[in-house]
Amino acid sequence: MSLIPNINPKNAEIIEQFGAEITALSPLGVSVEGVDLSAQDSPPDSVLRALEMEMAQRGFLVFKNREQISEDDFLRASCWFGGRELNSTHGVHPATPGGNRHIFRLSNDPTHGIPGVGPQWHNDGSFLPDTFSHSGYHIIRPAEHGGGTEFAHQGAAFDALPEELQSYWSRLSSVNSNSGVVHPLVHEHPISGRKSIWLHLGMTGAVIEKLPDEEGFRLLDADELKELCHTYNDILNDGFDKGYAISFEYQEFDCVFIDNLAVAHRAAATAHMPPEKQGLRIMHRSTVKGMQNLAPGFGLPQHASIIGPSPYGDGVWEGGGVGFRWDDGIAMRN
Ligand SMILES: [Fe+2]
């Protein structure tokens, strides 16, 4: 079995009939050509559903635009997917065009955008019960010497885990360090149906274990949580050798949409190097409302009060900021 399924020929045909074309990137992702993101009318529903399905299976789409699209074009296209409306929870950088609150402007130069975001594997919006269904990354200016985004497929990563970890992780739920929102460490993807792992390596305050053979819960202690985060990091990193992760470099005018429940992402190390060395990088991010809560199992509540005493006994229970520091030697940032 392929780790990442091939493009479904039916979806390719629907998109071809519309006059566009999709091509698989290796080993994951899909390149889209011939869809005009600046057109006022959106493509028919059948085309959007085919694109959404490919995103769920292969992680992300890259629209290869022939010229730069506007902020409005980018935000309109973001609403083609998932919850089909924007959910913008971020701060607005002063250089954001028109002060548009739906654009999260990122850069390696703080005068142009917010620097240093997302150095560790994560999914966007993990402080929300429903997270974001999709995120968009519109490159305004790719850095001359590279500075892209890395993506790892969380369904393929689950399959790559040894069986005993698959079963152990399926009993775990993470608690967001900022909001106290609780998410399962393993969930079934709503579109692909694929079991997928899910953890934020820069915003987790606790992990709750459902006891294996009896009722009740316990918290992971510091050593256990450290090991879990390292193993999670390693299994996603393994994807570069094993064919389920990619280091993606943006080209001029690229517009990327990701299925935020199918792939984890992080900024490549080069993305945060100074503009004098790397060239100036500017990117706009959009975030799309989730379709349903990513709800934990075992009767756990969707929220826990992470600021305050642990309701689950001893163990790591750390509210605020980046949460639990699982490695002292790395940059952590939400
Ligand atoms: Fe992110």
Residues whose N, C-alpha, C, O or C-beta is under 5 A from the ligand:
A	BS01	LIG	G118 D124
